[in-house]
Amino acid sequence: NRPRPCTIENVEHRAMKVSQLREVMQFCREHCHAWHDTSPHSKTFGLALKEKMLNLYHVNSWAILPSTERFCCSFVELIASGPQRAEWFISHWWGEPHQDFLMILDAHAKIRQLSDEAAFWICAYANRQHSPADDIGTDPRQSSFYRAMEFTDFKVLLVLNASREDRKGRTVIEEAVAFRRAWCAFEISSCVGRPTPPMDIACRSSDGIHIITSTPTPTESSLEERRLGDGMKAKLRRERGFPSRIAAIGLSTKLEFAEASVETDRIRILNSLAGRPASELEQPPPAEHENFDRN
């Protein structure tokens, strides 16, 4: 109800606090029964939305866009009192169940022992959705995504969705879609290319939430300090349940076949990963490139 949102010019300072993400989850629980799927490309187009089927496309349509329309601001600018600097960058697919997404972030915050003041950079909330081109630009390495990753020292949490079937047992959502999305491929590539990739990977399956961490958690580090090997054993036990089939999808995915909601984004990303200069980012991307295999 305040008259104007704050203005945060540095997009990397438009991160969402853990406490704010929990409030988003509560808001969705209370209001999604009055929402319906507005995307004609969706398999659930026109249907009333329930919490379990709600995804970030729906949240953007029913919460982010309407609430920020008056001032053409980002959602973070609408709810924050000032800059909120990102500690972790989130790479994910908007189509995963929003309930799972927020539960994974909550679980990650707990095992990394982040405070409620800690903040995740999430593009849907950070970019100004009424004028996304202003934040994204034309060069992926100058985009809000890259700037936010750079600000967090490339601490990336890759969130992977579980598969979903309808009542007849037919697959309606394939698992680990993020591996096949162009922006996610760019983000993974930007992180993995570092000497010590600081990337955590998380998913939710039928038996719970699983997180592979690039380094031991604070609890595991404490165990390791007390007795050599105990911390690493604890880390291996914690990660043992991560579905191997999801890891296999990542290893078998062909980057050159990645998809994007905006075709020009896909073209620019592939050209950027192929090492082309900014002046050639609009050209047809190569069908193959050694950088695609390396990433």
Disulfide bonds with the S-S distance in Angstrom:
none
